[in-house]
Amino acid sequence: MVEALTLRRNVAIGLLVGIVVAAVAYSVRIFELLGPAAAVHTFPVFGPQLWFVLLAIVFATATALAVVLLLTAARFYRLSESVTTTDESR
């Protein structure tokens, strides 16, 4: 079933998309590409860079999971359509 749903390919694509999206979001925030933050925040224990690295990791993971779920659901739908079409032709 894992091979039929091309899960390994979907995971690889999901990880790549998640990392790229998180890197872009991290870059925009840390390098203030859209301007400085509106309010001044204090960050306990660590500076803002580490907190945003942790946030980027969570964002990358969530984005990767969403992409994997969408790609796998689309593949599942296509496979179910081909099974339904085959069963109807009998």
Secondary structure, DSSP 8 states (H G I E B T S, - for coil): -TTTTTHHHHHHHHHHHHHHHHHHHHHHHHTTTT-S-SS----SSS-HHHHHHHHHHHHHHHHHHHHHHHHHHHHHHHHHHHHHHHHHH-
